[in-house]
Amino acid sequence: MNKEWISHVQAGVLFFVFMTGSSIINIPGPLIAKAGNGAWISLLLSGAWGFGVLAMLLYLFRRFPDLCYVDYSRKLIGKLLTLLFGLMALTFLFQMLSAIVMDVGLFMVTSMLRETPVYAFTSLILLTSALTARAGIEVIARMFMIIMLFSVFFISITLILAIPDYHPEFLQPVVPKGWNPVLHGAYFTFGFPYAEVFVFGMLMHHVAKGDRKKLPASMLISLGLNLITLMVSALCSIMIFGPYAGDLPYVLFSVARLVEFQEIIQRIESIIGMSLILGSYMKATITLYVICLFIGRLFGMEDGTALALPVAFFCFLMGLVTFDGPAAWGMIVTAVHPLWAFTVFFLPLLTLTAVAAIRRKV
């Protein structure tokens, strides 16, 4: 199989849409409910962890530029531990993909089409993602760059047009209930999305050799833009809805409902809804592609993307089985995911980084 190559700019775009895709719709409301006006501080704390994960990935990428995470893990700690760590990571990756598409389904059912079953949306998203992943990383990178520009434009326009409804006084006080809620919010946002930086350890080796020196800057800028985007979304939501922002699960969609400009631009929630769905679709596609690469490299398959449709179908069934209502689903995402991601993503990556650093000194 011929190796596919992307530029450092395309890698940065993929990283941005992956980190922002579903988090922009799901993070602000629940985060404000947990951390209140200190939501932006929670993002700064969890974002610092995200930069730490990215720093470890970039260090390993400099050591092994032609290898993916599975390959250099096998080189550093052997086949048995690599298989163990890989199977642990796959458990979360499957759950992660199911969560992404389930979030899209819940968003559609609770915000727009209330009488439609959730599986009508999850099946379509997974089918489209599987077909896109099967096309390869080059096609994904070219297509997602265009979609990302449209999504960012519509979200930016929505926040700009909502300026007349902003009340900066709602931002005070910052931590009225102390620091525990802020730390709780940081715990939540570490598991989703910042621990997920780990996923790009499977994609960095696809960057063309002439662009690899520029990749760290592109990745750091993309993660910084993601952090700024989430912070701005949270702050704008608080300035509009005040303490009630935490009661709205899809607060950015609610912001779009309020936009009114000269009686010409009104009720633009459908546009923002499409942008949020496209973002989740892009993140689901990248996650599915990485799962296929992960399985392929772990078990010596020549073309892991051939598994795209079977993996998508498995995650579709997994979502149906594990879904037990929005409340239980929200508990899994906010309480279980951070600890799960720390165990199967962060700790193995920290182990590999330590082993690589020790061996380099020796």
Stockholm file with secondary structure:
# STOCKHOLM 1.0

chainA/1-362         MNKEWISHVQAGVLFFVFMTGSSIINIPGPLIAKAGNGAWISLLLSGAWGFGVLAMLLYLFRRFPDLCYVDYSRKLIGKLLTLLFGLMALTFLFQMLSAIVMDVGLFMVTSMLRETPVYAFTSLILLTSALTARAGIEVIARMFMIIMLFSVFFISITLILAIPDYHPEFLQPVVPKGWNPVLHGAYFTFGFPYAEVFVFGMLMHHVAKGDRKKLPASMLISLGLNLITLMVSALCSIMIFGPYAGDLPYVLFSVARLVEFQEIIQRIESIIGMSLILGSYMKATITLYVICLFIGRLFGMEDGTALALPVAFFCFLMGLVTFDGPAAWGMIVTAVHPLWAFTVFFLPLLTLTAVAAIRRKV
#=GR chainA/1-362 SS CCCCCBCHHHHHHHHHHHHHTTHHHHSHHHHHHHHGGGHHHHHHHHHHHHHHHHHHHHHHHHHCTTCCHHHHHHHHHCHHHHHHHHHHHHHHHHHHHHHHHHHHHHHHHHHTCTTSCTHHHHHHHHHHHHHHHHHCHHHHHHHHHHHHHHHHHHHHHHHHHTGGGCCGGGGCSSCTTCSHHHHHHHHHHHHTTGGGGGGGGGTGGGBCGGGGGGHHHHHHHHHHHHHHHHHHHHHHHHHHHGGGGGGCTTHHHHHHHHCEETTTEECCHHHHHHHHHHHHHHHHHHHHHHHHHHHHHHTTCSCGGGGHHHHHHHHHHHHHHHCCCHHHHHHIIIIIHHHHHIIIIIHHHHHHHHHHHHHHHC
#=GC SS_cons         CCCCCBCHHHHHHHHHHHHHTTHHHHSHHHHHHHHGGGHHHHHHHHHHHHHHHHHHHHHHHHHCTTCCHHHHHHHHHCHHHHHHHHHHHHHHHHHHHHHHHHHHHHHHHHHTCTTSCTHHHHHHHHHHHHHHHHHCHHHHHHHHHHHHHHHHHHHHHHHHHTGGGCCGGGGCSSCTTCSHHHHHHHHHHHHTTGGGGGGGGGTGGGBCGGGGGGHHHHHHHHHHHHHHHHHHHHHHHHHHHGGGGGGCTTHHHHHHHHCEETTTEECCHHHHHHHHHHHHHHHHHHHHHHHHHHHHHHTTCSCGGGGHHHHHHHHHHHHHHHCCCHHHHHHIIIIIHHHHHIIIIIHHHHHHHHHHHHHHHC
//
